[in-house]
Amino acid sequence: MDETRKDGAVIAPDRAPLVPVARTRGARMAVLVGPQQGAPGFVTRRFTLAPGGRIPAHRHPAIEHEQVVIRGEMVLTMDGADHVVRAGDAVFLPAGCAHAYANLGDAEVEFICVIPHTPGYETEWLEDPPEGAHTG
Amino acid sequence: MDETRKDGAVIAPDRAPLVPVARTRGARMAVLVGPQQGAPGFVTRRFTLAPGGRIPAHRHPAIEHEQVVIRGEMVLTMDGADHVVRAGDAVFLPAGCAHAYANLGDAEVEFICVIPHTPGYETEWLEDPPEGAHTG
């Protein structure tokens, strides 16, 4: 066995607590797998979006997202078009695609979002933060 | 807008049907997001493992996995050590790490597994297929 190789890891939810996401209302995020485990290529994150929650429109010029909705239902706006997405749906958001999320229901939404591990993570916000947004 | 840029996509479950995985008993897999959408860097797949199901030990010399368990509970064996993983847990399997899965319960397990998009996907099987394995 190569002495330099990385170890496998199981990350239980209490090892990856959700934290509020700035400029959003009701979104929380946890990094599940990424640089902390020595993962070389991509980062797996968990998001939740509370009832009434909103992530305003933004885009990442150089970063794509691959997402899977785990629980609930929300409205995903991609390049100005609304899509109702729900548990079981997957989403591809290419680099440069403007996207926003709104939970119009009364159940929390949970989704997984995978991004490349790169120093080039930039976000261009296209809307002001919604009323009541987290400012941290 | 760059005319060559890719479009965003929502992939509903019926667009990504699960298919049996060869050399396993009771495992099915669907590619959710990947080359079909023009995703450049990584591939998001969904796995299910039926009660009594088993994916025998194998490793990928050049490919890591990032996984999130969505439903159920199973035994994940990593480099010979057993770990009970359940809904909410995430897993990092570095390249070269031997891994196997066994569903010892009576509920189906579902997990997401993300891999790099690379031509270097190789699998070294370390066990024979279990009794009743899919041979397709």
Interface residues (C-beta under 8 A of the other chain):
Chain A: M1 D2 R5 K6 D7 G8 A9 V10 I11 A12 P13 A16 L32 V33 Q37 G38 A39 P40 G41 F42 T44 R46 E64 E66 Q67 V68 I70 L76 M78 D79 H83 V85 G88 D89 A90 V91 F92 L93 P94 A95 G96 C97 H99 I112 V114 P116
Chain B: M1 D2 R5 K6 D7 G8 A9 V10 I11 A12 P13 A16 L32 V33 Q37 G38 A39 P40 G41 F42 T44 R46 E64 E66 Q67 V68 I70 L76 M78 D79 H83 V85 G88 D89 A90 V91 F92 L93 P94 A95 G96 C97 H99 I112 V114 P116
